[in-house]
Amino acid sequence: MSEVKMMAKKDVPAEEPCKYPREELLANTEALFNCKPEVLLAALTGDARTVYTVAEASGLIDNFNQRSVI
């Protein structure tokens, strides 16, 4: 009779997404987010962070674009 050994899964930490400095995101805005650098700059205004993931920056751009103009 063959034995089946159950191996415990190793705890592998989830890989964190890369964070990029504001300047690097601004330099690549059109390629990453399909918008002008001015839009990203306006979306990041007022945010104290200096590094962002691409998803975080994209979320800030989406939020900025959905704001109503008074």
N, CA, C and O atoms as a Tripos MOL2 file, in Angstrom:
@<TRIPOS>MOLECULE
protein
  280   279    70     0     0
PROTEIN
NO_CHARGES

@<TRIPOS>ATOM
      1 N           0.8400   -1.1660    0.0000 N.3       1 MET1
      2 CA          0.0000    0.0000    0.0000 C.3       1 MET1
      3 C           0.8920    1.2390    0.0000 C.2       1 MET1
      4 O           1.8410    1.3200    0.7800 O.2       1 MET1
      5 N           0.6020    2.1680   -0.8390 N.am      2 SER2
      6 CA          1.4300    3.3690   -0.8880 C.3       2 SER2
      7 C           0.8660    4.4250    0.0560 C.2       2 SER2
      8 O          -0.3440    4.5710    0.2320 O.2       2 SER2
      9 N           1.7800    5.1310    0.6360 N.am      3 GLU3
     10 CA          1.3660    6.1850    1.5580 C.3       3 GLU3
     11 C           1.3290    7.5110    0.8110 C.2       3 GLU3
     12 O           2.2060    7.8190    0.0040 O.2       3 GLU3
     13 N           0.3230    8.2600    1.0940 N.am      4 VAL4
     14 CA          0.2170    9.5960    0.5260 C.3       4 VAL4
     15 C           0.5520   10.5690    1.6370 C.2       4 VAL4
     16 O          -0.1270   10.6380    2.6620 O.2       4 VAL4
     17 N           1.5980   11.3050    1.4090 N.am      5 LYS5
     18 CA          2.0040   12.2620    2.4290 C.3       5 LYS5
     19 C           1.4390   13.6250    2.0680 C.2       5 LYS5
     20 O           1.5720   14.1000    0.9400 O.2       5 LYS5
     21 N           0.8230   14.2220    3.0290 N.am      6 MET6
     22 CA          0.2810   15.5630    2.8430 C.3       6 MET6
     23 C           1.3390   16.5510    3.3090 C.2       6 MET6
     24 O           1.7550   16.5420    4.4670 O.2       6 MET6
     25 N           1.7490   17.3740    2.4160 N.am      7 MET7
     26 CA          2.7320   18.3840    2.7820 C.3       7 MET7
     27 C           1.9950   19.6590    3.1470 C.2       7 MET7
     28 O           1.0720   20.0870    2.4540 O.2       7 MET7
     29 N           2.4140   20.2440    4.2300 N.am      8 ALA8
     30 CA          1.8020   21.5010    4.6560 C.3       8 ALA8
     31 C           2.2250   22.6060    3.7030 C.2       8 ALA8
     32 O           3.3700   22.6690    3.2570 O.2       8 ALA8
     33 N           1.2720   23.4690    3.4060 N.am      9 LYS9
     34 CA          1.6010   24.6030    2.5550 C.3       9 LYS9
     35 C           2.4640   25.5590    3.3480 C.2       9 LYS9
     36 O           2.1890   25.8590    4.5100 O.2       9 LYS9
     37 N           3.4930   26.0210    2.7100 N.am     10 LYS10
     38 CA          4.3530   26.9980    3.3640 C.3      10 LYS10
     39 C           3.6520   28.3410    3.3480 C.2      10 LYS10
     40 O           2.9860   28.7060    2.3800 O.2      10 LYS10
     41 N           3.8150   29.0580    4.4260 N.am     11 ASP11
     42 CA          3.2410   30.3940    4.4820 C.3      11 ASP11
     43 C           4.0880   31.3210    3.6300 C.2      11 ASP11
     44 O           5.1840   31.7320    4.0130 O.2      11 ASP11
     45 N           3.5540   31.6310    2.4810 N.am     12 VAL12
     46 CA          4.2410   32.5260    1.5620 C.3      12 VAL12
     47 C           3.5380   33.8740    1.6550 C.2      12 VAL12
     48 O           2.3430   33.9770    1.3760 O.2      12 VAL12
     49 N           4.2730   34.8990    2.0440 N.am     13 PRO13
     50 CA          3.6180   36.2000    2.1570 C.3      13 PRO13
     51 C           3.1490   36.6940    0.7920 C.2      13 PRO13
     52 O           3.8090   36.4850   -0.2260 O.2      13 PRO13
     53 N           2.0050   37.3470    0.7980 N.am     14 ALA14
     54 CA          1.4780   37.8990   -0.4510 C.3      14 ALA14
     55 C           2.4240   38.9800   -0.9490 C.2      14 ALA14
     56 O           2.9180   39.8050   -0.1800 O.2      14 ALA14
     57 N           2.6580   38.9550   -2.2300 N.am     15 GLU15
     58 CA          3.5800   39.9160   -2.8180 C.3      15 GLU15
     59 C           2.9080   41.2800   -2.8920 C.2      15 GLU15
     60 O           1.8270   41.4180   -3.4640 O.2      15 GLU15
     61 N           3.5480   42.2780   -2.3150 N.am     16 GLU16
     62 CA          2.9960   43.6280   -2.3400 C.3      16 GLU16
     63 C           3.2910   44.2720   -3.6860 C.2      16 GLU16
     64 O           4.3680   44.0810   -4.2520 O.2      16 GLU16
     65 N           2.3290   45.0360   -4.1940 N.am     17 PRO17
     66 CA          2.5790   45.7230   -5.4630 C.3      17 PRO17
     67 C           3.6770   46.7710   -5.3090 C.2      17 PRO17
     68 O           3.8780   47.3210   -4.2260 O.2      17 PRO17
     69 N           4.3660   47.0330   -6.3730 N.am     18 CYS18
     70 CA          5.4480   48.0210   -6.3540 C.3      18 CYS18
     71 C           4.8810   49.4170   -6.1770 C.2      18 CYS18
     72 O           3.8190   49.7490   -6.7030 O.2      18 CYS18
     73 N           5.6050   50.2190   -5.4300 N.am     19 LYS19
     74 CA          5.2280   51.6200   -5.2480 C.3      19 LYS19
     75 C           6.2420   52.4760   -5.9810 C.2      19 LYS19
     76 O           7.4410   52.1980   -5.9810 O.2      19 LYS19
     77 N           5.7280   53.5280   -6.6060 N.am     20 TYR20
     78 CA          6.5660   54.4000   -7.4130 C.3      20 TYR20
     79 C           6.4720   55.8300   -6.9010 C.2      20 TYR20
     80 O           5.4140   56.2580   -6.4380 O.2      20 TYR20
     81 N           7.5720   56.5690   -6.9810 N.am     21 PRO21
     82 CA          7.5160   57.9730   -6.5740 C.3      21 PRO21
     83 C           6.6360   58.7790   -7.5270 C.2      21 PRO21
     84 O           6.4670   58.4320   -8.6960 O.2      21 PRO21
     85 N           6.1050   59.8230   -7.0120 N.am     22 ARG22
     86 CA          5.2090   60.7150   -7.7540 C.3      22 ARG22
     87 C           5.8280   61.1520   -9.0840 C.2      22 ARG22
     88 O           5.1450   61.1810  -10.1080 O.2      22 ARG22
     89 N           7.1170   61.4900   -9.0690 N.am     23 GLU23
     90 CA          7.7940   61.9790  -10.2740 C.3      23 GLU23
     91 C           7.8410   60.9220  -11.3710 C.2      23 GLU23
     92 O           7.6850   61.2370  -12.5510 O.2      23 GLU23
     93 N           8.0570   59.6690  -10.9800 N.am     24 GLU24
     94 CA          8.1260   58.5920  -11.9700 C.3      24 GLU24
     95 C           6.7520   58.3410  -12.5990 C.2      24 GLU24
     96 O           6.6500   58.0890  -13.8000 O.2      24 GLU24
     97 N           5.7120   58.4120  -11.7900 N.am     25 LEU25
     98 CA          4.3590   58.2560  -12.3290 C.3      25 LEU25
     99 C           4.0130   59.4050  -13.2700 C.2      25 LEU25
    100 O           3.3870   59.1970  -14.3100 O.2      25 LEU25
    101 N           4.4220   60.6170  -12.9000 N.am     26 LEU26
    102 CA          4.1580   61.7760  -13.7610 C.3      26 LEU26
    103 C           4.8850   61.6560  -15.0990 C.2      26 LEU26
    104 O           4.3580   62.0620  -16.1360 O.2      26 LEU26
    105 N           6.0870   61.1010  -15.0730 N.am     27 ALA27
    106 CA          6.8630   60.9480  -16.3030 C.3      27 ALA27
    107 C           6.2400   59.9150  -17.2500 C.2      27 ALA27
    108 O           6.4810   59.9580  -18.4560 O.2      27 ALA27
    109 N           5.4460   58.9970  -16.7130 N.am     28 ASN28
    110 CA          4.8620   57.9220  -17.5250 C.3      28 ASN28
    111 C           3.3370   57.9330  -17.5070 C.2      28 ASN28
    112 O           2.7050   56.9030  -17.7420 O.2      28 ASN28
    113 N           2.7540   59.0720  -17.2330 N.am     29 THR29
    114 CA          1.3040   59.1680  -17.0650 C.3      29 THR29
    115 C           0.5280   58.7080  -18.2910 C.2      29 THR29
    116 O          -0.4200   57.9330  -18.1660 O.2      29 THR29
    117 N           0.9140   59.1700  -19.4640 N.am     30 GLU30
    118 CA          0.1400   58.8430  -20.6650 C.3      30 GLU30
    119 C           0.1690   57.3490  -20.9670 C.2      30 GLU30
    120 O          -0.8330   56.7910  -21.4140 O.2      30 GLU30
    121 N           1.2880   56.7020  -20.7300 N.am     31 ALA31
    122 CA          1.3950   55.2650  -20.9920 C.3      31 ALA31
    123 C           0.6390   54.4440  -19.9470 C.2      31 ALA31
    124 O           0.0230   53.4310  -20.2770 O.2      31 ALA31
    125 N           0.6850   54.8790  -18.6930 N.am     32 LEU32
    126 CA          0.0600   54.1100  -17.6130 C.3      32 LEU32
    127 C          -1.4360   54.3620  -17.4720 C.2      32 LEU32
    128 O          -2.2110   53.4290  -17.2590 O.2      32 LEU32
    129 N          -1.8380   55.6240  -17.5920 N.am     33 PHE33
    130 CA         -3.2110   56.0000  -17.2440 C.3      33 PHE33
    131 C          -4.0140   56.5790  -18.4060 C.2      33 PHE33
    132 O          -5.2000   56.8680  -18.2550 O.2      33 PHE33
    133 N          -3.3830   56.7490  -19.5510 N.am     34 ASN34
    134 CA         -4.0570   57.2880  -20.7320 C.3      34 ASN34
    135 C          -4.6810   58.6600  -20.4530 C.2      34 ASN34
    136 O          -5.8170   58.9300  -20.8430 O.2      34 ASN34
    137 N          -3.9240   59.5080  -19.7800 N.am     35 CYS35
    138 CA         -4.3610   60.8850  -19.5350 C.3      35 CYS35
    139 C          -3.1270   61.7790  -19.4940 C.2      35 CYS35
    140 O          -1.9960   61.2950  -19.5020 O.2      35 CYS35
    141 N          -3.3530   63.0620  -19.4510 N.am     36 LYS36
    142 CA         -2.2550   64.0270  -19.4090 C.3      36 LYS36
    143 C          -1.6450   64.0670  -18.0080 C.2      36 LYS36
    144 O          -2.3400   63.8030  -17.0270 O.2      36 LYS36
    145 N          -0.3590   64.3920  -17.9030 N.am     37 PRO37
    146 CA          0.2820   64.5030  -16.5900 C.3      37 PRO37
    147 C          -0.3950   65.5270  -15.6790 C.2      37 PRO37
    148 O          -0.3660   65.3900  -14.4560 O.2      37 PRO37
    149 N          -1.0030   66.5510  -16.2760 N.am     38 GLU38
    150 CA         -1.6850   67.5680  -15.4830 C.3      38 GLU38
    151 C          -2.8520   66.9780  -14.7010 C.2      38 GLU38
    152 O          -3.1450   67.4200  -13.5900 O.2      38 GLU38
    153 N          -3.5200   65.9790  -15.2810 N.am     39 VAL39
    154 CA         -4.6440   65.3330  -14.6010 C.3      39 VAL39
    155 C          -4.1360   64.5670  -13.3820 C.2      39 VAL39
    156 O          -4.7270   64.6470  -12.3050 O.2      39 VAL39
    157 N          -3.0490   63.8310  -13.5500 N.am     40 LEU40
    158 CA         -2.4720   63.1070  -12.4190 C.3      40 LEU40
    159 C          -2.0000   64.0800  -11.3510 C.2      40 LEU40
    160 O          -2.2290   63.8560  -10.1620 O.2      40 LEU40
    161 N          -1.3580   65.1360  -11.7550 N.am     41 LEU41
    162 CA         -0.8700   66.1280  -10.8010 C.3      41 LEU41
    163 C          -2.0290   66.7170  -10.0000 C.2      41 LEU41
    164 O          -1.9260   66.8780   -8.7840 O.2      41 LEU41
    165 N          -3.1220   67.0360  -10.6730 N.am     42 ALA42
    166 CA         -4.2940   67.5680   -9.9750 C.3      42 ALA42
    167 C          -4.9040   66.5190   -9.0470 C.2      42 ALA42
    168 O          -5.3530   66.8510   -7.9500 O.2      42 ALA42
    169 N          -4.9230   65.2560   -9.4770 N.am     43 ALA43
    170 CA         -5.4910   64.1890   -8.6540 C.3      43 ALA43
    171 C          -4.6590   63.9420   -7.3980 C.2      43 ALA43
    172 O          -5.2000   63.5710   -6.3560 O.2      43 ALA43
    173 N          -3.3450   64.1470   -7.4950 N.am     44 LEU44
    174 CA         -2.4650   63.9130   -6.3480 C.3      44 LEU44
    175 C          -2.3690   65.1130   -5.4180 C.2      44 LEU44
    176 O          -1.8360   65.0020   -4.3140 O.2      44 LEU44
    177 N          -2.8800   66.2590   -5.8540 N.am     45 THR45
    178 CA         -2.8080   67.4630   -5.0360 C.3      45 THR45
    179 C          -3.5760   67.2470   -3.7340 C.2      45 THR45
    180 O          -4.7150   66.7790   -3.7340 O.2      45 THR45
    181 N          -2.9390   67.5930   -2.6470 N.am     46 GLY46
    182 CA         -3.5650   67.4470   -1.3350 C.3      46 GLY46
    183 C          -3.2920   66.1110   -0.6750 C.2      46 GLY46
    184 O          -3.6370   65.9250    0.4920 O.2      46 GLY46
    185 N          -2.6850   65.1810   -1.3840 N.am     47 ASP47
    186 CA         -2.3400   63.8770   -0.8120 C.3      47 ASP47
    187 C          -0.9050   63.9500   -0.3220 C.2      47 ASP47
    188 O           0.0000   64.2740   -1.0900 O.2      47 ASP47
    189 N          -0.6950   63.6520    0.9430 N.am     48 ALA48
    190 CA          0.6230   63.8130    1.5600 C.3      48 ALA48
    191 C           1.6090   62.7110    1.1750 C.2      48 ALA48
    192 O           2.8120   62.8580    1.3910 O.2      48 ALA48
    193 N           1.1180   61.6200    0.6150 N.am     49 ARG49
    194 CA          2.0220   60.5180    0.2680 C.3      49 ARG49
    195 C           2.9660   60.9250   -0.8520 C.2      49 ARG49
    196 O           2.6590   61.8020   -1.6600 O.2      49 ARG49
    197 N           4.1100   60.2770   -0.8830 N.am     50 THR50
    198 CA          5.0850   60.5560   -1.9410 C.3      50 THR50
    199 C           5.2690   59.3640   -2.8720 C.2      50 THR50
    200 O           5.8390   59.5110   -3.9530 O.2      50 THR50
    201 N           4.7960   58.1840   -2.4700 N.am     51 VAL51
    202 CA          4.8820   56.9880   -3.3130 C.3      51 VAL51
    203 C           3.5000   56.3510   -3.4180 C.2      51 VAL51
    204 O           2.7140   56.3740   -2.4710 O.2      51 VAL51
    205 N           3.2190   55.7800   -4.5950 N.am     52 TYR52
    206 CA          1.9080   55.2070   -4.8810 C.3      52 TYR52
    207 C           2.0800   53.9330   -5.6960 C.2      52 TYR52
    208 O           3.0580   53.7780   -6.4270 O.2      52 TYR52
    209 N           1.1250   53.0300   -5.5650 N.am     53 THR53
    210 CA          1.0520   51.9230   -6.5140 C.3      53 THR53
    211 C           0.3150   52.4500   -7.7410 C.2      53 THR53
    212 O          -0.3300   53.4960   -7.6820 O.2      53 THR53
    213 N           0.4110   51.7320   -8.8360 N.am     54 VAL54
    214 CA         -0.2910   52.1440  -10.0490 C.3      54 VAL54
    215 C          -1.8030   52.1260   -9.7890 C.2      54 VAL54
    216 O          -2.5250   53.0010  -10.2650 O.2      54 VAL54
    217 N          -2.2780   51.1350   -9.0380 N.am     55 ALA55
    218 CA         -3.7110   51.0440   -8.7370 C.3      55 ALA55
    219 C          -4.1750   52.2130   -7.8750 C.2      55 ALA55
    220 O          -5.2630   52.7470   -8.0920 O.2      55 ALA55
    221 N          -3.3640   52.6140   -6.9030 N.am     56 GLU56
    222 CA         -3.7290   53.7530   -6.0530 C.3      56 GLU56
    223 C          -3.8240   55.0300   -6.8780 C.2      56 GLU56
    224 O          -4.7840   55.7900   -6.7510 O.2      56 GLU56
    225 N          -2.8340   55.2590   -7.7170 N.am     57 ALA57
    226 CA         -2.8360   56.4600   -8.5540 C.3      57 ALA57
    227 C          -4.0130   56.4370   -9.5270 C.2      57 ALA57
    228 O          -4.6420   57.4680   -9.7650 O.2      57 ALA57
    229 N          -4.3070   55.2840  -10.0810 N.am     58 SER58
    230 CA         -5.4390   55.1580  -10.9960 C.3      58 SER58
    231 C          -6.7490   55.4630  -10.2750 C.2      58 SER58
    232 O          -7.6290   56.1180  -10.8330 O.2      58 SER58
    233 N          -6.8790   54.9950   -9.0500 N.am     59 GLY59
    234 CA         -8.0730   55.2780   -8.2570 C.3      59 GLY59
    235 C          -8.2210   56.7600   -7.9630 C.2      59 GLY59
    236 O          -9.3300   57.2940   -7.9910 O.2      59 GLY59
    237 N          -7.1060   57.4270   -7.6820 N.am     60 LEU60
    238 CA         -7.1490   58.8670   -7.4310 C.3      60 LEU60
    239 C          -7.5510   59.6320   -8.6920 C.2      60 LEU60
    240 O          -8.2860   60.6170   -8.6210 O.2      60 LEU60
    241 N          -7.0630   59.1720   -9.8410 N.am     61 ILE61
    242 CA         -7.4390   59.8070  -11.1110 C.3      61 ILE61
    243 C          -8.9320   59.6210  -11.3710 C.2      61 ILE61
    244 O          -9.6200   60.5670  -11.7560 O.2      61 ILE61
    245 N          -9.4320   58.4050  -11.1600 N.am     62 ASP62
    246 CA        -10.8600   58.1440  -11.3630 C.3      62 ASP62
    247 C         -11.7060   59.0170  -10.4450 C.2      62 ASP62
    248 O         -12.7110   59.5870  -10.8680 O.2      62 ASP62
    249 N         -11.2910   59.1170   -9.1840 N.am     63 ASN63
    250 CA        -12.0040   59.9530   -8.2190 C.3      63 ASN63
    251 C         -11.9860   61.4140   -8.6600 C.2      63 ASN63
    252 O         -13.0010   62.1060   -8.5790 O.2      63 ASN63
    253 N         -10.8370   61.8760   -9.1230 N.am     64 PHE64
    254 CA        -10.7120   63.2550   -9.5850 C.3      64 PHE64
    255 C         -11.6150   63.5190  -10.7890 C.2      64 PHE64
    256 O         -12.2700   64.5590  -10.8600 O.2      64 PHE64
    257 N         -11.6500   62.5880  -11.7250 N.am     65 ASN65
    258 CA        -12.4600   62.7640  -12.9340 C.3      65 ASN65
    259 C         -13.9610   62.7400  -12.6490 C.2      65 ASN65
    260 O         -14.7430   63.2860  -13.4280 O.2      65 ASN65
    261 N         -14.3700   62.1230  -11.5540 N.am     66 GLN66
    262 CA        -15.7890   62.0350  -11.2220 C.3      66 GLN66
    263 C         -16.2760   63.2080  -10.3760 C.2      66 GLN66
    264 O         -17.4770   63.3350  -10.1370 O.2      66 GLN66
    265 N         -15.3780   64.0560   -9.9250 N.am     67 ARG67
    266 CA        -15.7910   65.2170   -9.1340 C.3      67 ARG67
    267 C         -16.5860   66.1770  -10.0030 C.2      67 ARG67
    268 O         -16.3190   66.3520  -11.1910 O.2      67 ARG67
    269 N         -17.5670   66.7870   -9.3670 N.am     68 SER68
    270 CA        -18.3540   67.7770  -10.1130 C.3      68 SER68
    271 C         -17.6990   69.1470   -9.9960 C.2      68 SER68
    272 O         -17.0950   69.4830   -8.9770 O.2      68 SER68
    273 N         -17.8300   69.9100  -11.0360 N.am     69 VAL69
    274 CA        -17.2570   71.2510  -11.0760 C.3      69 VAL69
    275 C         -18.3290   72.2350  -10.6320 C.2      69 VAL69
    276 O         -19.4600   72.2040  -11.1170 O.2      69 VAL69
    277 N         -17.9620   73.0910   -9.7210 N.am     70 ILE70
    278 CA        -18.9380   74.0590   -9.1920 C.3      70 ILE70
    279 C         -18.7470   75.3920   -9.8690 C.2      70 ILE70
    280 O         -19.4660   76.3450   -9.5700 O.2      70 ILE70
@<TRIPOS>BOND
     1     1     2 1
     2     2     3 1
     3     3     4 2
     4     3     5 am
     5     5     6 1
     6     6     7 1
     7     7     8 2
     8     7     9 am
     9     9    10 1
    10    10    11 1
    11    11    12 2
    12    11    13 am
    13    13    14 1
    14    14    15 1
    15    15    16 2
    16    15    17 am
    17    17    18 1
    18    18    19 1
    19    19    20 2
    20    19    21 am
    21    21    22 1
    22    22    23 1
    23    23    24 2
    24    23    25 am
    25    25    26 1
    26    26    27 1
    27    27    28 2
    28    27    29 am
    29    29    30 1
    30    30    31 1
    31    31    32 2
    32    31    33 am
    33    33    34 1
    34    34    35 1
    35    35    36 2
    36    35    37 am
    37    37    38 1
    38    38    39 1
    39    39    40 2
    40    39    41 am
    41    41    42 1
    42    42    43 1
    43    43    44 2
    44    43    45 am
    45    45    46 1
    46    46    47 1
    47    47    48 2
    48    47    49 am
    49    49    50 1
    50    50    51 1
    51    51    52 2
    52    51    53 am
    53    53    54 1
    54    54    55 1
    55    55    56 2
    56    55    57 am
    57    57    58 1
    58    58    59 1
    59    59    60 2
    60    59    61 am
    61    61    62 1
    62    62    63 1
    63    63    64 2
    64    63    65 am
    65    65    66 1
    66    66    67 1
    67    67    68 2
    68    67    69 am
    69    69    70 1
    70    70    71 1
    71    71    72 2
    72    71    73 am
    73    73    74 1
    74    74    75 1
    75    75    76 2
    76    75    77 am
    77    77    78 1
    78    78    79 1
    79    79    80 2
    80    79    81 am
    81    81    82 1
    82    82    83 1
    83    83    84 2
    84    83    85 am
    85    85    86 1
    86    86    87 1
    87    87    88 2
    88    87    89 am
    89    89    90 1
    90    90    91 1
    91    91    92 2
    92    91    93 am
    93    93    94 1
    94    94    95 1
    95    95    96 2
    96    95    97 am
    97    97    98 1
    98    98    99 1
    99    99   100 2
   100    99   101 am
   101   101   102 1
   102   102   103 1
   103   103   104 2
   104   103   105 am
   105   105   106 1
   106   106   107 1
   107   107   108 2
   108   107   109 am
   109   109   110 1
   110   110   111 1
   111   111   112 2
   112   111   113 am
   113   113   114 1
   114   114   115 1
   115   115   116 2
   116   115   117 am
   117   117   118 1
   118   118   119 1
   119   119   120 2
   120   119   121 am
   121   121   122 1
   122   122   123 1
   123   123   124 2
   124   123   125 am
   125   125   126 1
   126   126   127 1
   127   127   128 2
   128   127   129 am
   129   129   130 1
   130   130   131 1
   131   131   132 2
   132   131   133 am
   133   133   134 1
   134   134   135 1
   135   135   136 2
   136   135   137 am
   137   137   138 1
   138   138   139 1
   139   139   140 2
   140   139   141 am
   141   141   142 1
   142   142   143 1
   143   143   144 2
   144   143   145 am
   145   145   146 1
   146   146   147 1
   147   147   148 2
   148   147   149 am
   149   149   150 1
   150   150   151 1
   151   151   152 2
   152   151   153 am
   153   153   154 1
   154   154   155 1
   155   155   156 2
   156   155   157 am
   157   157   158 1
   158   158   159 1
   159   159   160 2
   160   159   161 am
   161   161   162 1
   162   162   163 1
   163   163   164 2
   164   163   165 am
   165   165   166 1
   166   166   167 1
   167   167   168 2
   168   167   169 am
   169   169   170 1
   170   170   171 1
   171   171   172 2
   172   171   173 am
   173   173   174 1
   174   174   175 1
   175   175   176 2
   176   175   177 am
   177   177   178 1
   178   178   179 1
   179   179   180 2
   180   179   181 am
   181   181   182 1
   182   182   183 1
   183   183   184 2
   184   183   185 am
   185   185   186 1
   186   186   187 1
   187   187   188 2
   188   187   189 am
   189   189   190 1
   190   190   191 1
   191   191   192 2
   192   191   193 am
   193   193   194 1
   194   194   195 1
   195   195   196 2
   196   195   197 am
   197   197   198 1
   198   198   199 1
   199   199   200 2
   200   199   201 am
   201   201   202 1
   202   202   203 1
   203   203   204 2
   204   203   205 am
   205   205   206 1
   206   206   207 1
   207   207   208 2
   208   207   209 am
   209   209   210 1
   210   210   211 1
   211   211   212 2
   212   211   213 am
   213   213   214 1
   214   214   215 1
   215   215   216 2
   216   215   217 am
   217   217   218 1
   218   218   219 1
   219   219   220 2
   220   219   221 am
   221   221   222 1
   222   222   223 1
   223   223   224 2
   224   223   225 am
   225   225   226 1
   226   226   227 1
   227   227   228 2
   228   227   229 am
   229   229   230 1
   230   230   231 1
   231   231   232 2
   232   231   233 am
   233   233   234 1
   234   234   235 1
   235   235   236 2
   236   235   237 am
   237   237   238 1
   238   238   239 1
   239   239   240 2
   240   239   241 am
   241   241   242 1
   242   242   243 1
   243   243   244 2
   244   243   245 am
   245   245   246 1
   246   246   247 1
   247   247   248 2
   248   247   249 am
   249   249   250 1
   250   250   251 1
   251   251   252 2
   252   251   253 am
   253   253   254 1
   254   254   255 1
   255   255   256 2
   256   255   257 am
   257   257   258 1
   258   258   259 1
   259   259   260 2
   260   259   261 am
   261   261   262 1
   262   262   263 1
   263   263   264 2
   264   263   265 am
   265   265   266 1
   266   266   267 1
   267   267   268 2
   268   267   269 am
   269   269   270 1
   270   270   271 1
   271   271   272 2
   272   271   273 am
   273   273   274 1
   274   274   275 1
   275   275   276 2
   276   275   277 am
   277   277   278 1
   278   278   279 1
   279   279   280 2
@<TRIPOS>SUBSTRUCTURE
     1 MET1         2 RESIDUE 1 A MET
     2 SER2         6 RESIDUE 1 A SER
     3 GLU3        10 RESIDUE 1 A GLU
     4 VAL4        14 RESIDUE 1 A VAL
     5 LYS5        18 RESIDUE 1 A LYS
     6 MET6        22 RESIDUE 1 A MET
     7 MET7        26 RESIDUE 1 A MET
     8 ALA8        30 RESIDUE 1 A ALA
     9 LYS9        34 RESIDUE 1 A LYS
    10 LYS10       38 RESIDUE 1 A LYS
    11 ASP11       42 RESIDUE 1 A ASP
    12 VAL12       46 RESIDUE 1 A VAL
    13 PRO13       50 RESIDUE 1 A PRO
    14 ALA14       54 RESIDUE 1 A ALA
    15 GLU15       58 RESIDUE 1 A GLU
    16 GLU16       62 RESIDUE 1 A GLU
    17 PRO17       66 RESIDUE 1 A PRO
    18 CYS18       70 RESIDUE 1 A CYS
    19 LYS19       74 RESIDUE 1 A LYS
    20 TYR20       78 RESIDUE 1 A TYR
    21 PRO21       82 RESIDUE 1 A PRO
    22 ARG22       86 RESIDUE 1 A ARG
    23 GLU23       90 RESIDUE 1 A GLU
    24 GLU24       94 RESIDUE 1 A GLU
    25 LEU25       98 RESIDUE 1 A LEU
    26 LEU26      102 RESIDUE 1 A LEU
    27 ALA27      106 RESIDUE 1 A ALA
    28 ASN28      110 RESIDUE 1 A ASN
    29 THR29      114 RESIDUE 1 A THR
    30 GLU30      118 RESIDUE 1 A GLU
    31 ALA31      122 RESIDUE 1 A ALA
    32 LEU32      126 RESIDUE 1 A LEU
    33 PHE33      130 RESIDUE 1 A PHE
    34 ASN34      134 RESIDUE 1 A ASN
    35 CYS35      138 RESIDUE 1 A CYS
    36 LYS36      142 RESIDUE 1 A LYS
    37 PRO37      146 RESIDUE 1 A PRO
    38 GLU38      150 RESIDUE 1 A GLU
    39 VAL39      154 RESIDUE 1 A VAL
    40 LEU40      158 RESIDUE 1 A LEU
    41 LEU41      162 RESIDUE 1 A LEU
    42 ALA42      166 RESIDUE 1 A ALA
    43 ALA43      170 RESIDUE 1 A ALA
    44 LEU44      174 RESIDUE 1 A LEU
    45 THR45      178 RESIDUE 1 A THR
    46 GLY46      182 RESIDUE 1 A GLY
    47 ASP47      186 RESIDUE 1 A ASP
    48 ALA48      190 RESIDUE 1 A ALA
    49 ARG49      194 RESIDUE 1 A ARG
    50 THR50      198 RESIDUE 1 A THR
    51 VAL51      202 RESIDUE 1 A VAL
    52 TYR52      206 RESIDUE 1 A TYR
    53 THR53      210 RESIDUE 1 A THR
    54 VAL54      214 RESIDUE 1 A VAL
    55 ALA55      218 RESIDUE 1 A ALA
    56 GLU56      222 RESIDUE 1 A GLU
    57 ALA57      226 RESIDUE 1 A ALA
    58 SER58      230 RESIDUE 1 A SER
    59 GLY59      234 RESIDUE 1 A GLY
    60 LEU60      238 RESIDUE 1 A LEU
    61 ILE61      242 RESIDUE 1 A ILE
    62 ASP62      246 RESIDUE 1 A ASP
    63 ASN63      250 RESIDUE 1 A ASN
    64 PHE64      254 RESIDUE 1 A PHE
    65 ASN65      258 RESIDUE 1 A ASN
    66 GLN66      262 RESIDUE 1 A GLN
    67 ARG67      266 RESIDUE 1 A ARG
    68 SER68      270 RESIDUE 1 A SER
    69 VAL69      274 RESIDUE 1 A VAL
    70 ILE70      278 RESIDUE 1 A ILE
